[in-house]
Amino acid sequence: MKAKEVVACATSHPEVDWHSINWKEVNQNVRRLQARIVKATQEGRWGKVKALQRLLTHSFSGKALAVRRVTENHGKNTPGVDGETWSRPPMKAKAIQSLQTRGYKPLPLRRLYIPKKNGKKRPLGIPTMKDRAMQALFLLALDPIAETTGDPNSYGFRTQRSTADASQEVFFALARKDRAKWILEGDIKACFDRISHDWLLTNIPMDKAILKKWLKAGFIEKQAFHPTEEGTPQGGIISPVLANMTLDGLERELKTHFRQKWNQASPQINLVRYADDFIITGREKTVLEAEVMPILEAFMQARGLELSKEKTQIVNIDDGFDFLGQNVRKYKGTLLIKPSKKNTKAFLDKVRGVIRANKQASAGNLILQLNPVIQGWANYHKHIVSKRAFNDADSQIFKALWRWAIRRHPHKRPTWVRKKYFKTVGKRSWVFTGEITERGDQSRNIHLVSASYTPIRRHVKVISASNPYDTKWESYFEQRLGVKMVAELKGKNRLLNLWKSQNGICPVCKQKITKITGWNAHHIVWQSKGGGDQLSNQVLLHPTCHSKVHSQGISVVKPRPAKGVTKA
């Protein structure tokens, strides 16, 4: 082992300055160990896998990366039962030192409830910051195994995979005229809450003592402690991967069974799964009923799970079915995937709720709240046949905003209301417009985005066999990242130009800037020192790197391409 790696993997560490951490080296050390875990898993050398996992979970690099993840994600300001958040660099540095397995005992989860589409509430468990960081640390060592052993056509909670990939796989499985006609829609009763602890402890390849402590940690609700005897709590960073690994193996089991039984005529059994939502296709309804269902029930039972008899059903493709908020159906032999009626209704209800909650707000502030909702929904469905749904949604939103404007000015004529709130922007007429105030008390107009102006583009599905931790797939995922970031920043020309000019690299830590890492726009000459907003004076940085630049007075050089930082 190289000397650099020995240092990075030491079990005890001196005091650390958070901003002095070499994140390029940290990422390289972790990625190197993860690639070795993948190779050992592929070779079936489980003793080697265990040794490499221990090396990673005891390394400084692993601990630093785990702390960085939990202090930069969306839940960074949400405390657990201890009320702590790691908001300042000294706290983050101290947290690295605290991630020790010896004597570790997780605290109970803080129980919250979030609303579900059906009106019910889903329980959510919030771990403490330390427990989140420990889960993130062990996830670094577990996820490479999960990606290597996972079902090829599972797409939920997996690196570099999305609902768009799942939707595209459904299209491939059903689109042609000679494809399967029958679909089994699977629904698992309270999947996360019912997974057998015994099964997890027997089958998940990680430190059993640590895993058991997490599973048995319990939760606090209404100031009372409740033990946990089954399930993996939603809210923990590692929980989605545990649930995924629990359901992995079903695709292989189905393929093995039907490969042995059907040598000539294919039954066209295909599984497409996103987390705990899945469908299984089949040429004959009887095959799905008599052969697939028993395999499915036995598979679930072994893991402490059960199918919902009310929601698990077999349907014909001509009648259609809903999957991941989209309706899949054949019309006279042509398969079309559209936004589902339920999904569209939920979206419009949300938009109307925002409008009702802002009766007294300015048009500009209302638009600021509506735009992310509209654009998010449109982006989710932009890969399918959604143009008509987009037009209908825009029409409904316009009606709701017109009522909002009329109610604000009951004594004004409609023409006056139109001139005040609805403008012509380029080729678009009747665009809801408002005014917002920015820094320096400067005001500017802001326009409501239109779902129908979102371009429809077919998604290029990820290769099912690809593995983001396997070095042989590195160039493939780099290529996909470039395409994805261009699409992500489409319409945000300034950000896109900055990202391209840097080759997608943060000039401080020399690591890739992605949607997952996030980014901040930094002024090379600080605005407090007279710097302007022109592109030549801006650069994209990771949030942590941005904080480092300001706290340490680092001067960032404009990349040509991505180069250097110097001390001011």
C-alpha positions as CSV (number, residue, x, y, z in Angstrom):
1,M,0.0,0.0,0.0
2,K,1.2,3.5,-0.8
3,A,2.3,5.8,2.0
4,K,-0.4,8.3,1.1
5,E,-3.1,5.6,1.5
6,V,-1.6,4.6,4.9
7,V,-2.0,8.1,6.2
8,A,-5.5,8.3,4.7
9,C,-6.5,5.1,6.4
10,A,-5.1,5.7,9.9
11,T,-7.4,4.9,12.8
12,S,-6.4,7.9,14.9
13,H,-6.0,11.4,13.6
14,P,-4.6,14.6,14.9
15,E,-6.7,17.8,15.1
16,V,-8.0,18.7,11.7
17,D,-8.7,22.1,10.1
18,W,-11.9,21.5,8.0
19,H,-10.8,23.9,5.4
20,S,-7.3,22.4,5.1
21,I,-8.6,19.0,4.0
22,N,-7.4,18.0,0.5
23,W,-10.8,16.9,-0.9
24,K,-9.2,15.7,-4.2
25,E,-7.0,13.3,-2.2
26,V,-10.0,12.3,0.0
27,N,-12.2,11.5,-3.0
28,Q,-9.4,9.6,-4.7
29,N,-8.7,7.4,-1.6
30,V,-12.3,6.5,-1.2
31,R,-12.9,5.8,-4.9
32,R,-9.8,3.6,-5.0
33,L,-11.1,1.5,-2.1
34,Q,-14.6,1.3,-3.5
35,A,-13.2,0.1,-6.9
36,R,-11.3,-2.6,-5.0
37,I,-14.5,-3.6,-3.2
38,V,-16.3,-4.0,-6.5
39,K,-13.5,-6.2,-7.9
40,A,-13.4,-8.4,-4.8
41,T,-17.2,-8.7,-4.9
42,Q,-17.2,-9.7,-8.6
43,E,-14.6,-12.4,-7.8
44,G,-16.6,-13.7,-4.8
45,R,-13.8,-13.0,-2.4
46,W,-16.0,-12.0,0.6
47,G,-13.1,-12.1,3.1
48,K,-11.3,-9.5,1.0
49,V,-14.5,-7.5,0.7
50,K,-14.8,-7.4,4.5
51,A,-11.2,-6.4,5.0
52,L,-11.6,-3.5,2.4
53,Q,-14.8,-2.4,4.1
54,R,-13.1,-2.2,7.4
55,L,-10.2,-0.2,5.8
56,L,-12.6,2.3,4.3
57,T,-14.8,2.7,7.4
58,H,-11.7,3.3,9.6
59,S,-10.1,5.7,7.2
60,F,-9.8,9.5,7.6
61,S,-10.9,9.9,4.0
62,G,-14.1,7.9,4.5
63,K,-15.0,9.8,7.7
64,A,-14.3,13.2,6.2
65,L,-16.4,12.4,3.1
66,A,-19.3,11.1,5.3
67,V,-19.3,14.2,7.4
68,R,-19.2,16.4,4.3
69,R,-22.2,14.5,2.8
70,V,-24.5,14.9,5.9
71,T,-23.5,18.6,6.3
72,E,-24.3,19.5,2.7
73,N,-27.5,17.7,1.9
74,H,-31.0,19.0,2.2
75,G,-31.5,17.7,5.8
76,K,-28.4,19.4,7.2
77,N,-30.4,21.8,9.3
78,T,-32.8,19.2,10.7
79,P,-31.7,17.9,14.1
80,G,-32.3,14.5,15.7
81,V,-33.3,13.9,19.3
82,D,-30.2,15.6,20.6
83,G,-31.0,18.9,18.8
84,E,-27.5,19.2,17.3
85,T,-26.5,20.3,13.8
86,W,-23.0,20.6,12.5
87,S,-23.2,24.1,10.9
88,R,-19.6,25.4,11.5
89,P,-16.3,24.2,10.2
90,P,-14.8,23.4,13.7
91,M,-17.9,21.3,14.5
92,K,-17.4,19.4,11.2
93,A,-13.7,18.8,12.0
94,K,-14.5,17.5,15.5
95,A,-17.2,15.3,14.0
96,I,-14.6,13.4,11.9
97,Q,-12.8,12.5,15.1
98,S,-16.0,11.3,16.7
99,L,-16.8,8.6,14.1
100,Q,-15.4,5.6,16.0
101,T,-17.0,2.1,16.0
102,R,-15.6,1.2,19.4
103,G,-18.2,2.1,22.1
104,Y,-20.6,3.5,19.4
105,K,-24.2,3.5,20.5
106,P,-26.8,5.2,18.2
107,L,-29.5,7.4,19.8
108,P,-33.2,6.7,19.1
109,L,-34.7,8.4,16.0
110,R,-36.9,11.4,16.1
111,R,-40.3,10.4,14.7
112,L,-42.0,12.7,12.2
113,Y,-44.9,12.1,9.8
114,I,-45.1,13.3,6.2
115,P,-48.4,13.2,4.1
116,K,-49.0,10.6,1.5
117,K,-50.9,10.9,-1.7
118,N,-53.8,8.9,-0.3
119,G,-54.3,11.3,2.6
120,K,-52.5,9.0,5.1
121,K,-49.2,9.8,6.7
122,R,-45.8,8.1,6.3
123,P,-43.6,7.8,9.4
124,L,-40.1,9.3,9.0
125,G,-37.2,8.7,11.4
126,I,-34.7,11.4,11.8
127,P,-31.3,10.2,13.2
128,T,-28.9,12.5,15.0
129,M,-26.1,14.1,13.0
130,K,-23.5,11.6,14.4
131,D,-25.7,8.6,13.5
132,R,-26.3,10.1,10.0
133,A,-22.6,10.4,9.5
134,M,-21.9,6.9,10.7
135,Q,-24.6,5.6,8.3
136,A,-23.0,7.7,5.5
137,L,-19.6,6.2,6.3
138,F,-20.8,2.6,6.2
139,L,-22.8,3.4,3.1
140,L,-19.6,4.3,1.3
141,A,-18.4,0.7,1.9
142,L,-21.8,-1.0,1.3
143,D,-23.1,0.8,-1.9
144,P,-20.4,-0.6,-4.2
145,I,-21.5,-4.1,-3.2
146,A,-25.2,-3.1,-3.7
147,E,-24.4,-1.8,-7.2
148,T,-22.5,-4.9,-8.1
149,T,-25.0,-7.5,-6.9
150,G,-28.2,-5.5,-7.6
151,D,-30.9,-6.5,-10.1
152,P,-30.1,-5.0,-13.5
153,N,-33.5,-3.5,-13.9
154,S,-33.9,-1.9,-10.5
155,Y,-33.7,1.9,-10.7
156,G,-34.7,3.5,-7.4
157,F,-32.2,4.9,-4.8
158,R,-29.3,3.9,-7.0
159,T,-26.4,6.0,-8.1
160,Q,-26.8,7.4,-11.7
161,R,-30.3,5.9,-12.1
162,S,-33.7,7.6,-12.1
163,T,-37.4,7.2,-12.8
164,A,-36.8,8.2,-16.4
165,D,-34.6,5.1,-16.7
166,A,-37.3,2.9,-15.3
167,S,-39.9,4.5,-17.6
168,Q,-37.8,3.8,-20.6
169,E,-37.2,0.2,-19.6
170,V,-41.0,-0.2,-19.3
171,F,-41.3,1.2,-22.9
172,F,-38.7,-1.3,-24.1
173,A,-40.5,-4.2,-22.5
174,L,-43.9,-3.4,-23.8
175,A,-43.7,-1.2,-26.9
176,R,-43.4,-3.7,-29.8
177,K,-46.4,-5.5,-31.1
178,D,-45.0,-8.9,-30.2
179,R,-44.2,-7.9,-26.6
180,A,-46.0,-9.0,-23.4
181,K,-49.7,-8.1,-23.1
182,W,-50.2,-8.6,-19.4
183,I,-48.7,-6.7,-16.5
184,L,-48.6,-7.7,-12.8
185,E,-48.6,-4.5,-10.7
186,G,-46.9,-5.3,-7.4
187,D,-47.6,-3.4,-4.2
188,I,-45.8,-4.3,-0.9
189,K,-47.5,-3.6,2.4
190,A,-45.4,-1.0,4.3
191,C,-42.1,-2.3,2.8
192,F,-39.7,-0.2,4.9
193,D,-41.5,-0.9,8.1
194,R,-41.8,-4.7,7.8
195,I,-38.4,-5.9,6.5
196,S,-37.2,-8.8,8.7
197,H,-34.3,-7.8,11.0
198,D,-33.1,-11.4,11.0
199,W,-33.0,-11.5,7.2
200,L,-31.0,-8.2,7.1
201,L,-28.5,-9.4,9.7
202,T,-28.0,-12.6,7.9
203,N,-27.7,-11.3,4.3
204,I,-26.4,-7.7,4.3
205,P,-22.6,-7.8,3.9
206,M,-21.5,-5.2,6.5
207,D,-20.6,-5.0,10.2
208,K,-23.4,-7.0,11.9
209,A,-22.9,-5.3,15.3
210,I,-23.3,-1.8,13.8
211,L,-26.2,-2.8,11.7
212,K,-28.0,-4.4,14.6
213,K,-27.6,-1.3,16.7
214,W,-29.2,0.8,14.0
215,L,-32.1,-1.6,13.5
216,K,-32.8,-1.8,17.3
217,A,-32.3,1.9,18.0
218,G,-36.0,2.6,18.4
219,F,-37.6,6.0,18.1
220,I,-39.0,8.9,20.2
221,E,-42.6,10.0,19.7
222,K,-44.5,12.3,22.0
223,Q,-41.5,12.1,24.4
224,A,-41.9,8.3,24.8
225,F,-39.4,5.7,23.6
226,H,-40.7,3.0,21.2
227,P,-38.5,-0.1,20.4
228,T,-38.2,-1.4,16.8
229,E,-38.5,-5.1,16.1
230,E,-38.8,-5.0,12.3
231,G,-38.2,-2.7,9.4
232,T,-35.6,-0.2,8.5
233,P,-36.7,3.4,9.2
234,Q,-37.3,5.8,6.4
235,G,-35.2,8.9,7.0
236,G,-31.9,7.1,7.5
237,I,-29.2,7.6,4.8
238,I,-28.5,3.9,4.5
239,S,-32.2,2.7,4.7
240,P,-32.9,3.0,0.9
241,V,-29.9,0.8,0.1
242,L,-30.9,-1.8,2.8
243,A,-34.4,-1.9,1.3
244,N,-33.0,-2.2,-2.2
245,M,-30.7,-5.1,-1.2
246,T,-33.7,-6.8,0.4
247,L,-35.6,-6.8,-2.8
248,D,-32.6,-7.6,-5.0
249,G,-32.5,-11.1,-6.3
250,L,-36.2,-11.3,-7.5
251,E,-35.2,-10.6,-11.2
252,R,-32.5,-13.3,-11.1
253,E,-34.9,-15.8,-9.5
254,L,-37.6,-15.2,-12.1
255,K,-35.0,-15.5,-15.0
256,T,-33.6,-18.7,-13.5
257,H,-37.1,-20.3,-13.2
258,F,-38.3,-19.4,-16.6
259,R,-35.0,-20.1,-18.4
260,Q,-35.3,-23.7,-17.0
261,K,-38.9,-24.1,-17.8
262,W,-39.2,-22.3,-21.2
263,N,-36.7,-23.4,-23.7
264,Q,-38.5,-22.5,-26.8
265,A,-41.3,-20.0,-26.5
266,S,-40.4,-17.1,-24.2
267,P,-43.0,-16.2,-21.6
268,Q,-41.6,-12.6,-21.8
269,I,-41.2,-12.3,-18.1
270,N,-39.6,-8.9,-17.3
271,L,-39.2,-7.1,-14.0
272,V,-38.9,-3.3,-13.7
273,R,-38.5,-2.0,-10.2
274,Y,-38.1,1.4,-8.7
275,A,-37.5,1.1,-4.9
276,D,-40.6,-0.9,-3.7
277,D,-42.8,-0.1,-6.8
278,F,-42.5,-2.8,-9.5
279,I,-44.2,-4.4,-12.4
280,I,-43.7,-7.8,-14.0
281,T,-44.7,-8.4,-17.6
282,G,-45.9,-11.7,-19.1
283,R,-47.2,-13.0,-22.4
284,E,-50.1,-15.0,-20.7
285,K,-52.2,-13.9,-17.7
286,T,-52.3,-17.5,-16.5
287,V,-48.5,-17.7,-16.3
288,L,-48.5,-14.5,-14.1
289,E,-51.2,-16.0,-11.9
290,A,-50.1,-19.6,-11.6
291,E,-46.3,-19.3,-11.7
292,V,-45.1,-15.8,-11.1
293,M,-47.3,-15.0,-8.1
294,P,-46.2,-18.0,-6.0
295,I,-42.5,-17.1,-6.6
296,L,-43.2,-13.5,-5.7
297,E,-45.1,-14.4,-2.5
298,A,-42.4,-16.9,-1.4
299,F,-39.7,-14.3,-2.1
300,M,-41.5,-11.6,0.0
301,Q,-42.3,-14.0,2.8
302,A,-38.7,-15.0,3.3
303,R,-37.9,-11.3,3.9
304,G,-40.8,-10.6,6.3
305,L,-42.8,-8.8,3.6
306,E,-46.3,-9.3,2.2
307,L,-48.0,-8.2,-1.0
308,S,-51.1,-6.1,-0.7
309,K,-53.9,-8.2,-2.2
310,E,-56.1,-5.2,-2.8
311,K,-53.5,-3.2,-4.8
312,T,-51.6,-6.1,-6.5
313,Q,-53.4,-6.8,-9.7
314,I,-52.9,-8.1,-13.2
315,V,-54.0,-5.9,-16.1
316,N,-54.0,-5.9,-19.9
317,I,-51.8,-3.4,-21.7
318,D,-54.8,-2.2,-23.7
319,D,-56.5,-1.1,-20.4
320,G,-53.3,0.5,-19.2
321,F,-51.8,1.0,-15.7
322,D,-50.1,3.7,-13.7
323,F,-46.5,3.4,-12.7
324,L,-44.3,6.1,-11.1
325,G,-46.9,8.8,-11.7
326,Q,-47.3,8.0,-15.4
327,N,-49.9,6.1,-17.3
328,V,-48.8,3.3,-19.6
329,R,-51.3,2.1,-22.2
330,K,-51.5,0.9,-25.8
331,Y,-53.9,2.7,-28.2
332,K,-54.6,0.6,-31.2
333,G,-51.3,-1.2,-30.8
334,T,-49.2,1.9,-30.1
335,L,-47.7,2.3,-26.7
336,L,-48.0,5.8,-25.1
337,I,-46.7,6.8,-21.7
338,K,-48.4,9.9,-20.4
339,P,-48.6,11.8,-17.1
340,S,-51.2,10.0,-15.0
341,K,-54.5,11.7,-14.1
342,K,-53.7,11.2,-10.4
343,N,-50.3,12.7,-10.7
344,T,-51.6,15.7,-12.7
345,K,-54.4,16.3,-10.3
346,A,-52.0,16.2,-7.3
347,F,-49.7,18.7,-9.1
348,L,-52.6,21.1,-9.9
349,D,-53.9,20.8,-6.3
350,K,-50.4,21.8,-5.1
351,V,-50.3,24.8,-7.4
352,R,-53.8,25.9,-6.3
353,G,-52.8,25.5,-2.7
354,V,-49.8,27.8,-3.2
355,I,-52.0,30.4,-4.9
356,R,-54.6,30.2,-2.1
357,A,-51.9,30.6,0.6
358,N,-50.5,33.7,-1.1
359,K,-53.7,35.9,-1.5
360,Q,-51.9,38.9,-0.1
361,A,-48.4,38.2,-1.6
362,S,-47.0,40.2,-4.4
363,A,-47.1,38.7,-7.9
364,G,-43.3,38.5,-7.9
365,N,-43.2,36.5,-4.6
366,L,-46.0,34.2,-5.8
367,I,-44.1,33.5,-9.0
368,L,-40.9,32.7,-7.0
369,Q,-42.9,29.9,-5.2
370,L,-44.8,28.6,-8.3
371,N,-41.9,28.4,-10.7
372,P,-40.0,25.5,-9.0
373,V,-43.2,23.5,-8.6
374,I,-44.2,23.9,-12.3
375,Q,-40.7,23.4,-13.7
376,G,-40.1,20.4,-11.4
377,W,-43.3,18.7,-12.6
378,A,-42.6,19.4,-16.3
379,N,-39.0,18.2,-16.0
380,Y,-40.2,14.9,-14.4
381,H,-42.5,14.2,-17.4
382,K,-40.5,15.8,-20.2
383,H,-39.3,12.4,-21.5
384,I,-42.7,11.0,-22.3
385,V,-45.8,11.9,-24.3
386,S,-46.8,14.9,-22.2
387,K,-47.4,17.9,-24.5
388,R,-51.2,17.8,-24.2
389,A,-50.9,17.4,-20.4
390,F,-48.6,20.4,-20.3
391,N,-51.0,22.5,-22.3
392,D,-53.9,21.5,-20.1
393,A,-52.0,22.2,-16.9
394,D,-50.9,25.7,-18.2
395,S,-54.6,26.4,-18.9
396,Q,-55.7,25.4,-15.4
397,I,-52.9,27.4,-13.8
398,F,-53.8,30.5,-15.9
399,K,-57.4,30.3,-14.7
400,A,-56.4,30.0,-11.1
401,L,-54.0,33.0,-11.5
402,W,-56.7,35.1,-13.2
403,R,-59.1,34.4,-10.3
404,W,-56.3,35.4,-7.9
405,A,-55.7,38.7,-9.8
406,I,-59.4,39.6,-10.1
407,R,-60.1,39.0,-6.4
408,R,-57.2,41.4,-5.5
409,H,-58.8,44.2,-7.6
410,P,-62.6,43.8,-7.4
411,H,-63.2,47.3,-8.6
412,K,-60.9,47.2,-11.6
413,R,-61.8,46.3,-15.2
414,P,-60.4,43.1,-16.6
415,T,-58.4,45.1,-19.1
416,W,-56.6,46.9,-16.3
417,V,-55.9,43.6,-14.5
418,R,-54.5,42.1,-17.7
419,K,-52.1,45.0,-18.2
420,K,-50.9,44.9,-14.7
421,Y,-50.2,41.2,-14.4
422,F,-50.1,39.6,-17.8
423,K,-47.4,40.6,-20.3
424,T,-46.1,39.5,-23.7
425,V,-42.7,37.9,-23.4
426,G,-41.1,37.0,-26.8
427,K,-43.6,34.8,-28.6
428,R,-45.6,34.1,-25.4
429,S,-48.6,36.2,-24.6
430,W,-50.6,36.5,-21.4
431,V,-47.5,35.6,-19.3
432,F,-48.1,36.1,-15.6
433,T,-45.5,38.7,-14.5
434,G,-44.4,40.3,-11.3
435,E,-41.6,42.3,-9.8
436,I,-39.0,41.3,-7.2
437,T,-36.4,43.2,-5.3
438,E,-32.8,42.0,-5.4
439,R,-29.6,43.1,-3.6
440,G,-29.0,46.8,-3.6
441,D,-32.8,47.5,-3.7
442,Q,-32.7,46.9,-7.4
443,S,-36.0,45.5,-8.9
444,R,-36.5,43.3,-11.9
445,N,-39.4,41.6,-13.6
446,I,-39.9,37.9,-13.2
447,H,-42.2,35.7,-15.3
448,L,-44.1,32.5,-14.6
449,V,-42.6,29.5,-16.4
450,S,-44.8,27.5,-18.8
451,A,-44.9,23.7,-18.7
452,S,-45.8,23.6,-22.4
453,Y,-42.5,25.4,-23.2
454,T,-40.5,22.5,-21.8
455,P,-39.0,20.6,-24.7
456,I,-40.0,16.9,-25.0
457,R,-36.9,14.7,-25.4
458,R,-36.6,11.0,-25.2
459,H,-34.4,9.9,-22.3
460,V,-31.3,7.8,-23.1
461,K,-31.6,4.9,-20.6
462,V,-28.6,3.9,-18.5
463,I,-27.1,0.6,-19.5
464,S,-28.6,-2.0,-17.1
465,A,-25.3,-3.7,-16.4
466,S,-23.3,-0.5,-15.7
467,N,-21.7,0.1,-12.3
468,P,-20.6,3.6,-11.3
469,Y,-18.0,2.1,-8.9
470,D,-16.4,-0.1,-11.5
471,T,-13.4,1.6,-13.2
472,K,-14.3,0.1,-16.6
473,W,-17.5,2.2,-16.7
474,E,-15.8,5.4,-15.7
475,S,-15.7,7.0,-19.2
476,Y,-19.3,6.0,-19.8
477,F,-20.6,7.8,-16.7
478,E,-18.4,10.8,-17.4
479,Q,-20.1,11.1,-20.8
480,R,-23.5,10.8,-19.3
481,L,-22.7,13.4,-16.7
482,G,-21.8,16.0,-19.4
483,V,-25.1,15.4,-21.2
484,K,-27.0,15.5,-17.9
485,M,-25.5,18.7,-16.6
486,V,-26.2,20.4,-19.9
487,A,-29.8,19.4,-19.7
488,E,-29.9,20.3,-16.0
489,L,-28.6,23.8,-16.7
490,K,-30.6,24.3,-19.9
491,G,-32.2,27.8,-19.8
492,K,-29.7,28.8,-17.2
493,N,-27.2,30.1,-19.8
494,R,-24.9,31.8,-17.3
495,L,-24.4,28.8,-15.2
496,L,-24.1,26.5,-18.2
497,N,-21.4,28.7,-19.7
498,L,-19.5,28.8,-16.4
499,W,-19.8,25.0,-16.0
500,K,-18.5,24.4,-19.5
501,S,-15.7,26.9,-19.2
502,Q,-14.4,24.9,-16.2
503,N,-14.8,21.6,-17.8
504,G,-17.3,20.8,-15.0
505,I,-14.5,20.9,-12.4
506,C,-14.3,22.9,-9.2
507,P,-11.1,24.9,-9.4
508,V,-10.5,24.6,-5.6
509,C,-10.8,20.9,-5.0
510,K,-10.4,19.7,-8.6
511,Q,-13.5,17.5,-8.3
512,K,-16.5,17.3,-10.6
513,I,-19.5,19.6,-10.0
514,T,-22.7,17.7,-10.3
515,K,-26.3,18.0,-9.3
516,I,-25.6,15.9,-6.3
517,T,-22.6,17.9,-5.1
518,G,-24.4,21.2,-5.7
519,W,-22.7,24.5,-6.6
520,N,-22.4,28.2,-5.7
521,A,-21.5,31.0,-8.0
522,H,-18.5,32.8,-6.6
523,H,-17.2,36.3,-7.6
524,I,-13.5,36.3,-8.3
525,V,-13.3,39.9,-7.2
526,W,-15.6,40.0,-4.3
527,Q,-18.6,42.2,-4.6
528,S,-17.6,43.9,-1.3
529,K,-14.4,44.9,-3.1
530,G,-16.2,46.2,-6.1
531,G,-16.5,43.1,-8.3
532,G,-19.3,42.9,-10.8
533,D,-21.8,40.2,-12.0
534,Q,-20.2,39.7,-15.4
535,L,-19.2,36.1,-16.4
536,S,-15.5,37.0,-16.5
537,N,-15.8,37.7,-12.7
538,Q,-17.6,34.5,-11.8
539,V,-16.7,30.8,-11.2
540,L,-18.7,27.8,-10.0
541,L,-17.5,26.2,-6.7
542,H,-18.7,23.4,-4.5
543,P,-20.6,24.8,-1.4
544,T,-17.8,23.6,1.0
545,C,-15.1,25.1,-1.3
546,H,-17.0,28.3,-1.5
547,S,-17.1,28.5,2.3
548,K,-13.3,27.7,2.4
549,V,-12.5,30.5,-0.1
550,H,-14.3,33.1,2.0
551,S,-13.1,32.0,5.4
552,Q,-9.5,31.7,4.4
553,G,-9.3,34.6,2.0
554,I,-8.4,32.5,-1.0
555,S,-8.2,34.1,-4.4
556,V,-9.6,31.9,-7.2
557,V,-8.2,32.2,-10.7
558,K,-10.6,32.0,-13.6
559,P,-10.0,28.5,-15.1
560,R,-8.6,28.3,-18.6
561,P,-9.6,25.5,-18.3
562,A,-9.9,24.6,-14.6
563,K,-6.8,25.7,-12.9
564,G,-5.5,26.9,-9.7
565,V,-6.0,28.6,-6.5
566,T,-3.6,30.9,-4.7
567,K,-3.5,32.4,-1.3
568,A,-4.4,36.1,-1.2
